[in-house]
Amino acid sequence: MRNRFSLIVIAALLLASLACQLLTPAAAPTSTAAPAIPTAAPAEPATAQPAPTATAPAAPTDEPASVFDGPAQIESQEFVDQQLPRYGIQAHFPRITAPAGPAADDFNAIARDYVDTLVAEFLGGVEQSMTVITPDANAPTPQNFLSSEYQLMYNDHGLVSIYTENSQYFYGAAHPNPFSSVINYSLPLGRELALADLFQPGTDYLQTIAGYSINELRKNEAFMFEEGAQPVEVNYQKWNITPEGLRITFDPYQVAAYAAGYLRVTIPWNALRDQIDPAGPLGSIVK
């Protein structure tokens, strides 16, 4: 009887314990996941800025630098240096005084730079000659000399054409050394002209110039060296614009002996008309 009572008590206790477990809420499981990354607040909408506009570099152009189309005002400048009895220098060169502007400044710089180079080369030759020969200290004239004189061949329609004859002598030489130089400048274009600038692209202007020149030179009994007049650019670097036509100068020794001096040929504009560029520097002269 006592054993049955004990079993009843144990059973009752087990039932009570089970009931307590069923009535107690289960604990929430502990999460092992990584904490969430906080979401950034949305940014303020950016105000759209216009993209910067790239400034393209100015394209090169052959447009005239000015509308000047008349004769320029030109004055003569002189460079003199006398260091007797060693040497004497006298050089004249042109300077444009009007119209003022970049083109005139450029022309003036070209003319002056030429004289400066001429003088520097001459003085170098003097120093070299003095190491070989001592000049006469009592001589009344310079034992070495350089002279440079220019002529204005054309000055109109914004074109300036300068021809210069130079002569230099070093003590002990058999004779002076003469040579010429030219400046052909377009003020409207603001630059020095090359011979090719006068003619239409693709034309064989050198052949025409050389053919005419050789025919004229053959009329001169001094003409000796035909290779100096062949249609190559180096033979026709000494050219000038004149009212009558294109003047070519051949320095001593180029097509004749020293004694013949300078030989010149002037080619009438009519003989070149078909090849001259009507839109080029000569367009207003040769029509």
Sequence and secondary structure as in RCSB ss.txt:
>XXXX:A:sequence
MRNRFSLIVIAALLLASLACQLLTPAAAPTSTAAPAIPTAAPAEPATAQPAPTATAPAAPTDEPASVFDGPAQIE
SQEFVDQQLPRYGIQAHFPRITAPAGPAADDFNAIARDYVDTLVAEFLGGVEQSMTVITPDANAPTPQNFLSSEY
QLMYNDHGLVSIYTENSQYFYGAAHPNPFSSVINYSLPLGRELALADLFQPGTDYLQTIAGYSINELRKNEAFMF
EEGAQPVEVNYQKWNITPEGLRITFDPYQVAAYAAGYLRVTIPWNALRDQIDPAGPLGSIVK
>XXXX:A:secstr
 HHHHHHHHHHHHHHHHHHHHHHS        S                               S    S  EEE
EEEEEEEETTTEEEEEEEEEEEES SHHHHHHHHHHHHHHHHHHHHHHHHHHHHHTT    TT SS SSEEEEEE
EEEEEETTEEEEEEEEEEE TT SS EEEEEEEEEETTTTEE  GGGGB TT  HHHHHHHHHHHHHTTSTT   
GGGGSSSGGGG SEEE SSEEEEEE TTTSS GGG  EEEEEEHHHHTTTB TTSTTTTT  
